[in-house]
Amino acid sequence: MSDSVDRLYAAVMAARSADPASSRTARLLRAGRAKMAKKLAEEAVEVVIDAMHGSREAVIRESADLIYNLVVLWVAAGVQPKDVWKEMERREQLFGIAEKLLKASADTEMPRASEPRRKVVPLEARRARKRR
C-alpha cells in the first residue's frame, strides 16, 4: 500500500503547479488548510456512516477518498509519506503493529525532544472557555 500512497503523493505534489480550472487537486491545495481539513473530516464521517450501514463497497470507495484527502493535507503541511511510515515503524517496535496505546499511557507519555509538550484539555472545557 505504501507504494500506492507514495505514487499518490507524487501526483499531488505535481498538481500543485497545475491550473486550478482543470485540476481538482490544485483547487483544493489553493483553498487552504481549513478547506482541506474539512474535506478530510467529511470523508472520514462518510466512511463511518457506510461502515455502520454495512456497505462494504461504499466503505472501500469512501476510504479511497479519505486517503486522497489525507495525502493532499500532508502535501500542504509539508509531511511526506516516509515521515508517517517512520512513525508507524516506531510504534510497531514499541507496541506491535495492531496495538493501540491506552489512553492513560498516552497522556503520560513523554514528548520527544523535537515536539512541544501539549496539554490535554477535555473538549467540554474548551467549549466552556469559548462561551465566556
DOROTI-69947 format. One record per atom (N, C-alpha, C): residue number from 1; residue in three letters; chain; atom name; x, y negated, z negated. Coordinates in nm, 4 decimals. Last residue first. Layout:
<pazas>
resi; resn; chain; name; u; v; w
NUM; ala; A; CA; X; Y; Z;
...
</pazas>
This chain:
<pazas>
resi; resn; chain; name; u; v; w
132; arg; A; N; -1.7379; -3.2118; -2.7249;
132; arg; A; CA; -1.7172; -3.3243; -2.8185;
132; arg; A; C; -1.6831; -3.4507; -2.7495;
131; arg; A; N; -1.7350; -3.0175; -2.5339;
131; arg; A; CA; -1.8617; -3.0854; -2.5628;
131; arg; A; C; -1.8419; -3.2098; -2.6484;
130; lys; A; N; -1.4795; -2.9094; -2.5416;
130; lys; A; CA; -1.5198; -2.9875; -2.4254;
130; lys; A; C; -1.6445; -3.0708; -2.4542;
129; arg; A; N; -1.4802; -2.7611; -2.7792;
129; arg; A; CA; -1.3964; -2.8811; -2.7691;
129; arg; A; C; -1.4387; -2.9692; -2.6533;
128; ala; A; N; -1.6524; -2.5530; -2.7087;
128; ala; A; CA; -1.6901; -2.6430; -2.8172;
128; ala; A; C; -1.6094; -2.7724; -2.8089;
127; arg; A; N; -1.5039; -2.4225; -2.5115;
127; arg; A; CA; -1.6302; -2.4858; -2.4766;
127; arg; A; C; -1.6709; -2.5878; -2.5815;
126; arg; A; N; -1.2932; -2.3235; -2.6651;
126; arg; A; CA; -1.2658; -2.4190; -2.5566;
126; arg; A; C; -1.3933; -2.4940; -2.5198;
125; ala; A; N; -1.4297; -2.1473; -2.8301;
125; ala; A; CA; -1.3593; -2.2602; -2.8901;
125; ala; A; C; -1.3306; -2.3665; -2.7851;
124; glu; A; N; -1.5153; -1.9548; -2.6476;
124; glu; A; CA; -1.6146; -2.0342; -2.7198;
124; glu; A; C; -1.5510; -2.1594; -2.7805;
123; leu; A; N; -1.2753; -1.8331; -2.5696;
123; leu; A; CA; -1.3493; -1.9151; -2.4750;
123; leu; A; C; -1.4492; -2.0056; -2.5455;
122; pro; A; N; -1.0050; -1.8459; -2.8048;
122; pro; A; CA; -1.1311; -1.7875; -2.7578;
122; pro; A; C; -1.2071; -1.8850; -2.6689;
121; val; A; N; -0.6761; -1.8830; -2.7082;
121; val; A; CA; -0.7889; -1.9527; -2.7681;
121; val; A; C; -0.9161; -1.8887; -2.7162;
120; val; A; N; -0.3472; -1.8162; -2.7480;
120; val; A; CA; -0.4712; -1.7539; -2.7068;
120; val; A; C; -0.5847; -1.8206; -2.7825;
119; lys; A; N; -0.0821; -2.0122; -2.6313;
119; lys; A; CA; -0.1712; -1.9854; -2.7433;
119; lys; A; C; -0.2999; -1.9249; -2.6874;
118; arg; A; N; 0.2137; -1.9052; -2.4783;
118; arg; A; CA; 0.0786; -1.9572; -2.4642;
118; arg; A; C; -0.0048; -1.9183; -2.5846;
117; arg; A; N; 0.5469; -1.9975; -2.4409;
117; arg; A; CA; 0.4524; -1.9203; -2.5218;
117; arg; A; C; 0.3154; -1.9863; -2.5091;
116; pro; A; N; 0.6890; -2.0051; -2.1143;
116; pro; A; CA; 0.6467; -2.0746; -2.2362;
116; pro; A; C; 0.5468; -1.9878; -2.3115;
115; glu; A; N; 0.9408; -1.7850; -1.9934;
115; glu; A; CA; 0.7998; -1.8209; -1.9993;
115; glu; A; C; 0.7693; -1.8983; -2.1269;
114; ser; A; N; 1.1995; -1.7013; -2.0074;
114; ser; A; CA; 1.1676; -1.7941; -1.8990;
114; ser; A; C; 1.0231; -1.8415; -1.9034;
113; ala; A; N; 1.2008; -1.5155; -2.2153;
113; ala; A; CA; 1.2683; -1.6438; -2.2354;
113; ala; A; C; 1.2291; -1.7463; -2.1301;
112; arg; A; N; 0.8738; -1.3695; -2.2519;
112; arg; A; CA; 1.0103; -1.3670; -2.2010;
112; arg; A; C; 1.0692; -1.5067; -2.2125;
111; pro; A; N; 0.6920; -1.3588; -2.5627;
111; pro; A; CA; 0.7086; -1.4015; -2.4241;
111; pro; A; C; 0.8543; -1.3882; -2.3816;
110; met; A; N; 0.6060; -1.0729; -2.7511;
110; met; A; CA; 0.6915; -1.1905; -2.7402;
110; met; A; C; 0.7044; -1.2302; -2.5940;
109; glu; A; N; 0.2805; -0.9747; -2.8350;
109; glu; A; CA; 0.3983; -0.9528; -2.7517;
109; glu; A; C; 0.4771; -1.0835; -2.7396;
108; thr; A; N; 0.0465; -1.0154; -2.9626;
108; thr; A; CA; 0.1670; -1.0275; -3.0443;
108; thr; A; C; 0.2943; -1.0097; -2.9627;
107; asp; A; N; -0.1455; -0.9764; -2.7704;
107; asp; A; CA; -0.1438; -1.1049; -2.8396;
107; asp; A; C; -0.0162; -1.1248; -2.9195;
106; ala; A; N; -0.0970; -0.7136; -2.7014;
106; ala; A; CA; -0.0743; -0.8176; -2.6009;
106; ala; A; C; -0.0652; -0.9545; -2.6675;
105; ser; A; N; -0.1784; -0.5749; -2.9261;
105; ser; A; CA; -0.0354; -0.5783; -2.8957;
105; ser; A; C; -0.0036; -0.6833; -2.7906;
104; ala; A; N; -0.4560; -0.6242; -2.9131;
104; ala; A; CA; -0.3788; -0.6651; -3.0302;
104; ala; A; C; -0.2306; -0.6726; -2.9983;
103; lys; A; N; -0.5315; -0.5055; -2.6697;
103; lys; A; CA; -0.5452; -0.6496; -2.6893;
103; lys; A; C; -0.4578; -0.6973; -2.8051;
102; leu; A; N; -0.3022; -0.2683; -2.5422;
102; leu; A; CA; -0.4132; -0.3001; -2.6305;
102; leu; A; C; -0.4156; -0.4497; -2.6532;
101; leu; A; N; -0.2132; -0.2389; -2.2030;
101; leu; A; CA; -0.1799; -0.2840; -2.3383;
101; leu; A; C; -0.3060; -0.3054; -2.4189;
100; lys; A; N; -0.2801; 0.0512; -2.0232;
100; lys; A; CA; -0.3093; -0.0901; -2.0433;
100; lys; A; C; -0.2725; -0.1246; -2.1872;
99; glu; A; N; -0.1464; 0.2835; -1.7879;
99; glu; A; CA; -0.1792; 0.2419; -1.9230;
99; glu; A; C; -0.2002; 0.0914; -1.9292;
98; ala; A; N; -0.0598; 0.3848; -1.5531;
98; ala; A; CA; -0.2030; 0.3614; -1.5664;
98; ala; A; C; -0.2430; 0.3149; -1.7054;
97; ile; A; N; 0.2216; 0.4040; -1.5745;
97; ile; A; CA; 0.1599; 0.3346; -1.4612;
97; ile; A; C; 0.0129; 0.3012; -1.4826;
96; gly; A; N; 0.3757; 0.3168; -1.8856;
96; gly; A; CA; 0.3180; 0.4150; -1.7943;
96; gly; A; C; 0.2347; 0.3434; -1.6898;
95; phe; A; N; 0.4995; 0.1190; -2.0399;
95; phe; A; CA; 0.3730; 0.1751; -2.0852;
95; phe; A; C; 0.3178; 0.2891; -1.9999;
94; leu; A; N; 0.7541; 0.0456; -1.9372;
94; leu; A; CA; 0.7198; 0.0269; -2.0778;
94; leu; A; C; 0.6018; 0.1114; -2.1233;
93; gln; A; N; 0.7502; 0.1076; -1.6672;
93; gln; A; CA; 0.8599; 0.1589; -1.7504;
93; gln; A; C; 0.8265; 0.1492; -1.8985;
92; glu; A; N; 0.5266; -0.0377; -1.5893;
92; glu; A; CA; 0.5264; 0.1085; -1.5765;
92; glu; A; C; 0.6337; 0.1697; -1.6650;
91; arg; A; N; 0.6154; -0.2970; -1.6259;
91; arg; A; CA; 0.5074; -0.2446; -1.7099;
91; arg; A; C; 0.5021; -0.0924; -1.7056;
90; arg; A; N; 0.8101; -0.3097; -1.4248;
90; arg; A; CA; 0.8460; -0.3346; -1.5646;
90; arg; A; C; 0.7411; -0.2754; -1.6581;
89; glu; A; N; 0.6497; -0.2689; -1.2000;
89; glu; A; CA; 0.7534; -0.1713; -1.2344;
89; glu; A; C; 0.7951; -0.1859; -1.3809;
88; met; A; N; 0.5019; -0.5031; -1.2060;
88; met; A; CA; 0.4327; -0.3745; -1.2194;
88; met; A; C; 0.5317; -0.2649; -1.2584;
87; glu; A; N; 0.7056; -0.6876; -1.1617;
87; glu; A; CA; 0.6323; -0.6904; -1.2884;
87; glu; A; C; 0.5583; -0.5586; -1.3108;
86; lys; A; N; 0.7760; -0.6121; -0.9001;
86; lys; A; CA; 0.8762; -0.6059; -1.0072;
86; lys; A; C; 0.8078; -0.6042; -1.1446;
85; trp; A; N; 0.5435; -0.6677; -0.7631;
85; trp; A; CA; 0.5885; -0.5281; -0.7701;
85; trp; A; C; 0.6901; -0.5111; -0.8840;
84; val; A; N; 0.5460; -0.9465; -0.7900;
84; val; A; CA; 0.4379; -0.8700; -0.8527;
84; val; A; C; 0.4799; -0.7237; -0.8674;
83; asp; A; N; 0.7700; -1.0080; -0.6393;
83; asp; A; CA; 0.7617; -1.0534; -0.7785;
83; asp; A; C; 0.6572; -0.9718; -0.8548;
82; lys; A; N; 0.7043; -0.9098; -0.3886;
82; lys; A; CA; 0.8119; -0.8426; -0.4626;
82; lys; A; C; 0.8131; -0.8838; -0.6098;
81; pro; A; N; 0.5101; -1.0960; -0.3024;
81; pro; A; CA; 0.4705; -0.9614; -0.3440;
81; pro; A; C; 0.5782; -0.8909; -0.4260;
80; gln; A; N; 0.5733; -1.4190; -0.4491;
80; gln; A; CA; 0.5975; -1.3202; -0.3444;
80; gln; A; C; 0.5545; -1.1829; -0.3936;
79; val; A; N; 0.4289; -1.7273; -0.5111;
79; val; A; CA; 0.4510; -1.5920; -0.5627;
79; val; A; C; 0.4694; -1.4980; -0.4444;
78; gly; A; N; 0.3493; -1.9856; -0.4586;
78; gly; A; CA; 0.4908; -1.9527; -0.4461;
78; gly; A; C; 0.5266; -1.8170; -0.5038;
77; ala; A; N; 0.0844; -2.0437; -0.4511;
77; ala; A; CA; 0.1501; -2.0542; -0.5813;
77; ala; A; C; 0.2993; -2.0222; -0.5759;
76; ala; A; N; 0.0162; -1.9900; -0.1882;
76; ala; A; CA; 0.0028; -2.1272; -0.2379;
76; ala; A; C; 0.0777; -2.1479; -0.3693;
75; val; A; N; 0.0593; -1.7129; -0.1885;
75; val; A; CA; 0.1371; -1.7999; -0.0994;
75; val; A; C; 0.1331; -1.9434; -0.1519;
74; trp; A; N; -0.1354; -1.6291; -0.3755;
74; trp; A; CA; 0.0075; -1.6066; -0.4010;
74; trp; A; C; 0.0916; -1.7016; -0.3169;
73; leu; A; N; -0.3673; -1.6947; -0.2335;
73; leu; A; CA; -0.3350; -1.7691; -0.3557;
73; leu; A; C; -0.1888; -1.7511; -0.3947;
72; val; A; N; -0.3462; -1.5006; -0.0349;
72; val; A; CA; -0.3486; -1.6428; 0.0025;
72; val; A; C; -0.3127; -1.7284; -0.1187;
71; val; A; N; -0.3653; -1.2711; -0.1936;
71; val; A; CA; -0.2400; -1.2994; -0.1229;
71; val; A; C; -0.2347; -1.4457; -0.0785;
70; leu; A; N; -0.6317; -1.2935; -0.2765;
70; leu; A; CA; -0.5238; -1.2920; -0.3758;
70; leu; A; C; -0.3910; -1.3280; -0.3088;
69; asn; A; N; -0.7656; -1.2683; -0.0342;
69; asn; A; CA; -0.7714; -1.3957; -0.1058;
69; asn; A; C; -0.6660; -1.4052; -0.2148;
68; tyr; A; N; -0.6983; -0.9960; 0.0249;
68; tyr; A; CA; -0.6638; -1.1051; 0.1164;
68; tyr; A; C; -0.6601; -1.2383; 0.0408;
67; ile; A; N; -0.8168; -0.8661; -0.1943;
67; ile; A; CA; -0.6711; -0.8611; -0.1776;
67; ile; A; C; -0.6246; -0.9730; -0.0849;
66; leu; A; N; -1.0879; -0.9241; -0.1406;
66; leu; A; CA; -1.0260; -0.9652; -0.2667;
66; leu; A; C; -0.8740; -0.9689; -0.2538;
65; asp; A; N; -1.1287; -0.7938; 0.1023;
65; asp; A; CA; -1.1418; -0.9399; 0.0953;
65; asp; A; C; -1.0739; -0.9949; -0.0295;
64; ala; A; N; -1.0922; -0.5320; 0.0098;
64; ala; A; CA; -1.0015; -0.5847; 0.1122;
64; ala; A; C; -1.0075; -0.7375; 0.1135;
63; ser; A; N; -1.3104; -0.5185; -0.1611;
63; ser; A; CA; -1.1749; -0.5079; -0.2168;
63; ser; A; C; -1.0719; -0.5604; -0.1177;
62; glu; A; N; -1.5218; -0.5256; 0.0171;
62; glu; A; CA; -1.5008; -0.6414; -0.0702;
62; glu; A; C; -1.3634; -0.6382; -0.1358;
61; arg; A; N; -1.4882; -0.2702; 0.1374;
61; arg; A; CA; -1.4841; -0.3941; 0.2172;
61; arg; A; C; -1.4538; -0.5150; 0.1298;
60; ile; A; N; -1.5112; -0.0995; -0.0889;
60; ile; A; CA; -1.3918; -0.0965; -0.0039;
60; ile; A; C; -1.3793; -0.2277; 0.0738;
59; val; A; N; -1.7666; -0.1603; -0.1786;
59; val; A; CA; -1.6516; -0.1834; -0.2680;
59; val; A; C; -1.5231; -0.1871; -0.1865;
58; ala; A; N; -1.9147; -0.0699; 0.0399;
58; ala; A; CA; -1.9130; -0.2130; 0.0105;
58; ala; A; C; -1.7965; -0.2476; -0.0817;
57; glu; A; N; -1.8702; 0.2063; 0.0129;
57; glu; A; CA; -1.8244; 0.1355; 0.1334;
57; glu; A; C; -1.8171; -0.0157; 0.1105;
56; arg; A; N; -1.9941; 0.2597; -0.2419;
56; arg; A; CA; -1.8516; 0.2839; -0.2176;
56; arg; A; C; -1.7993; 0.2033; -0.0984;
55; ser; A; N; -2.2134; 0.1342; -0.4398;
55; ser; A; CA; -2.1914; 0.1292; -0.2956;
55; ser; A; C; -2.0419; 0.1383; -0.2637;
54; gly; A; N; -2.3095; 0.1116; -0.6978;
54; gly; A; CA; -2.2647; 0.2418; -0.6488;
54; gly; A; C; -2.2398; 0.2477; -0.4997;
53; his; A; N; -2.3650; -0.1196; -0.8210;
53; his; A; CA; -2.4722; -0.0638; -0.7383;
53; his; A; C; -2.4332; 0.0708; -0.6778;
52; met; A; N; -2.1204; -0.1729; -0.9343;
52; met; A; CA; -2.2333; -0.1446; -1.0224;
52; met; A; C; -2.3499; -0.0821; -0.9464;
51; ala; A; N; -1.9764; -0.2293; -0.7035;
51; ala; A; CA; -1.9403; -0.1119; -0.7841;
51; ala; A; C; -2.0552; -0.0734; -0.8766;
50; asp; A; N; -2.0974; -0.4668; -0.6244;
50; asp; A; CA; -2.1073; -0.3490; -0.5383;
50; asp; A; C; -2.0723; -0.2212; -0.6132;
49; ile; A; N; -2.0193; -0.6294; -0.8437;
49; ile; A; CA; -2.1616; -0.6056; -0.8142;
49; ile; A; C; -2.1787; -0.4805; -0.7294;
48; val; A; N; -1.7372; -0.6226; -0.8175;
48; val; A; CA; -1.8030; -0.5751; -0.9394;
48; val; A; C; -1.9497; -0.5405; -0.9117;
47; val; A; N; -1.7021; -0.7412; -0.5681;
47; val; A; CA; -1.6538; -0.6050; -0.5906;
47; val; A; C; -1.7264; -0.5458; -0.7117;
46; glu; A; N; -1.8085; -0.9955; -0.6230;
46; glu; A; CA; -1.8738; -0.9096; -0.5236;
46; glu; A; C; -1.8296; -0.7642; -0.5383;
45; val; A; N; -1.6192; -1.0895; -0.8053;
45; val; A; CA; -1.7567; -1.0677; -0.8501;
45; val; A; C; -1.8303; -0.9761; -0.7528;
44; ala; A; N; -1.4014; -1.1120; -0.6318;
44; ala; A; CA; -1.3939; -1.0220; -0.7475;
44; ala; A; C; -1.5338; -0.9895; -0.7991;
43; glu; A; N; -1.4929; -1.3094; -0.4567;
43; glu; A; CA; -1.4689; -1.1738; -0.4062;
43; glu; A; C; -1.4617; -1.0732; -0.5205;
42; glu; A; N; -1.5036; -1.5278; -0.6334;
42; glu; A; CA; -1.6247; -1.4821; -0.5640;
42; glu; A; C; -1.6080; -1.3385; -0.5156;
41; ala; A; N; -1.2317; -1.5538; -0.7018;
41; ala; A; CA; -1.3306; -1.5184; -0.8047;
41; ala; A; C; -1.4589; -1.4658; -0.7409;
40; leu; A; N; -1.1293; -1.6324; -0.4533;
40; leu; A; CA; -1.0798; -1.5109; -0.5181;
40; leu; A; C; -1.1812; -1.4622; -0.6220;
39; lys; A; N; -1.2627; -1.8757; -0.4183;
39; lys; A; CA; -1.2850; -1.7658; -0.3239;
39; lys; A; C; -1.2410; -1.6333; -0.3843;
38; lys; A; N; -1.1512; -2.0189; -0.6330;
38; lys; A; CA; -1.2956; -1.9959; -0.6274;
38; lys; A; C; -1.3270; -1.8792; -0.5343;
37; ala; A; N; -0.8848; -2.0297; -0.5538;
37; ala; A; CA; -0.9200; -1.9585; -0.6772;
37; ala; A; C; -1.0689; -1.9263; -0.6798;
36; met; A; N; -0.9107; -2.1902; -0.3263;
36; met; A; CA; -0.8582; -2.0537; -0.3149;
36; met; A; C; -0.8964; -1.9708; -0.4364;
35; lys; A; N; -1.0027; -2.4275; -0.4417;
35; lys; A; CA; -1.0876; -2.3566; -0.3450;
35; lys; A; C; -1.0417; -2.2114; -0.3313;
34; ala; A; N; -0.7760; -2.4873; -0.5971;
34; ala; A; CA; -0.9073; -2.4706; -0.6606;
34; ala; A; C; -1.0017; -2.3933; -0.5694;
33; arg; A; N; -0.5674; -2.5184; -0.4111;
33; arg; A; CA; -0.5702; -2.4027; -0.5016;
33; arg; A; C; -0.7061; -2.3803; -0.5664;
32; gly; A; N; -0.6739; -2.6242; -0.0790;
32; gly; A; CA; -0.6201; -2.6417; -0.2135;
32; gly; A; C; -0.6426; -2.5209; -0.3021;
31; ala; A; N; -0.7237; -2.6235; 0.1886;
31; ala; A; CA; -0.8349; -2.6616; 0.0996;
31; ala; A; C; -0.7887; -2.6808; -0.0444;
30; arg; A; N; -0.5143; -2.5155; 0.3247;
30; arg; A; CA; -0.5219; -2.6616; 0.3189;
30; arg; A; C; -0.6317; -2.7105; 0.2234;
29; leu; A; N; -0.5727; -2.2450; 0.3052;
29; leu; A; CA; -0.4498; -2.2971; 0.2442;
29; leu; A; C; -0.4537; -2.4487; 0.2294;
28; leu; A; N; -0.8090; -2.2368; 0.4582;
28; leu; A; CA; -0.8127; -2.2039; 0.3157;
28; leu; A; C; -0.6894; -2.2595; 0.2436;
27; arg; A; N; -0.7101; -2.3007; 0.7123;
27; arg; A; CA; -0.8124; -2.3848; 0.6485;
27; arg; A; C; -0.8148; -2.3628; 0.4980;
26; ala; A; N; -0.5370; -2.0841; 0.7537;
26; ala; A; CA; -0.4818; -2.2200; 0.7483;
26; ala; A; C; -0.5809; -2.3150; 0.6815;
25; thr; A; N; -0.7297; -1.8781; 0.7588;
25; thr; A; CA; -0.6258; -1.8798; 0.6559;
25; thr; A; C; -0.5655; -2.0194; 0.6416;
24; arg; A; N; -0.8749; -1.9357; 0.9867;
24; arg; A; CA; -0.9432; -1.9371; 0.8574;
24; arg; A; C; -0.8409; -1.9472; 0.7445;
23; ser; A; N; -0.7765; -2.1195; 1.2566;
23; ser; A; CA; -0.7288; -2.0219; 1.1596;
23; ser; A; C; -0.7993; -2.0392; 1.0255;
22; ser; A; N; -0.8562; -2.3251; 1.4184;
22; ser; A; CA; -0.8604; -2.1899; 1.4750;
22; ser; A; C; -0.8179; -2.0813; 1.3771;
21; ala; A; N; -0.8358; -2.5528; 1.2709;
21; ala; A; CA; -0.9562; -2.5372; 1.3533;
21; ala; A; C; -0.9684; -2.3954; 1.4074;
20; pro; A; N; -0.5840; -2.5457; 1.1583;
20; pro; A; CA; -0.6989; -2.5106; 1.0741;
20; pro; A; C; -0.8288; -2.4924; 1.1534;
19; asp; A; N; -0.3192; -2.4029; 1.3276;
19; asp; A; CA; -0.4228; -2.5047; 1.3395;
19; asp; A; C; -0.5432; -2.4632; 1.2551;
18; ala; A; N; -0.0457; -2.2888; 1.1173;
18; ala; A; CA; -0.1451; -2.2741; 1.2232;
18; ala; A; C; -0.2457; -2.3891; 1.2195;
17; ser; A; N; 0.1307; -2.2814; 0.9118;
17; ser; A; CA; 0.1523; -2.3848; 1.0129;
17; ser; A; C; 0.0527; -2.3771; 1.1279;
16; arg; A; N; 0.0376; -2.0664; 0.7652;
16; arg; A; CA; 0.0490; -2.1976; 0.7009;
16; arg; A; C; 0.0636; -2.3091; 0.8028;
15; ala; A; N; 0.0562; -1.8268; 0.8945;
15; ala; A; CA; -0.0647; -1.9064; 0.9194;
15; ala; A; C; -0.0581; -2.0445; 0.8548;
14; ala; A; N; 0.2836; -1.7104; 0.7901;
14; ala; A; CA; 0.2873; -1.7608; 0.9274;
14; ala; A; C; 0.1695; -1.8537; 0.9561;
13; met; A; N; 0.1825; -1.6323; 0.5412;
13; met; A; CA; 0.2924; -1.7302; 0.5487;
13; met; A; C; 0.2990; -1.7929; 0.6878;
12; val; A; N; 0.0014; -1.4402; 0.6298;
12; val; A; CA; -0.0494; -1.5609; 0.5635;
12; val; A; C; 0.0577; -1.6694; 0.5654;
11; ala; A; N; 0.1815; -1.2511; 0.7295;
11; ala; A; CA; 0.0828; -1.3117; 0.8197;
11; ala; A; C; 0.0262; -1.4407; 0.7584;
10; ala; A; N; 0.3200; -1.1809; 0.4971;
10; ala; A; CA; 0.3933; -1.2405; 0.6098;
10; ala; A; C; 0.2970; -1.3104; 0.7060;
9; tyr; A; N; 0.1067; -1.0659; 0.3524;
9; tyr; A; CA; 0.1765; -1.1828; 0.3001;
9; tyr; A; C; 0.2507; -1.2551; 0.4137;
8; leu; A; N; 0.0536; -0.8443; 0.5139;
8; leu; A; CA; -0.0487; -0.9470; 0.4971;
8; leu; A; C; 0.0153; -1.0765; 0.4483;
7; arg; A; N; 0.2911; -0.7038; 0.4724;
7; arg; A; CA; 0.2562; -0.7499; 0.6078;
7; arg; A; C; 0.1511; -0.8605; 0.6020;
6; asp; A; N; 0.2666; -0.6543; 0.1970;
6; asp; A; CA; 0.3815; -0.7304; 0.2470;
6; asp; A; C; 0.3539; -0.7842; 0.3878;
5; val; A; N; 0.0389; -0.4975; 0.1986;
5; val; A; CA; 0.0338; -0.6276; 0.1324;
5; val; A; C; 0.1500; -0.7146; 0.1788;
4; ser; A; N; 0.1413; -0.2745; 0.3346;
4; ser; A; CA; 0.0265; -0.3477; 0.3888;
4; ser; A; C; 0.0186; -0.4869; 0.3279;
3; asp; A; N; 0.3438; -0.1939; 0.1568;
3; asp; A; CA; 0.3785; -0.2343; 0.2938;
3; asp; A; C; 0.2663; -0.3160; 0.3567;
2; ser; A; N; 0.1995; -0.1203; -0.0675;
2; ser; A; CA; 0.2812; -0.2417; -0.0745;
2; ser; A; C; 0.3238; -0.2881; 0.0641;
1; met; A; N; 0.0811; 0.1196; 0.0000;
1; met; A; CA; 0.0000; 0.0000; 0.0000;
1; met; A; C; 0.0856; -0.1263; 0.0000;
</pazas>
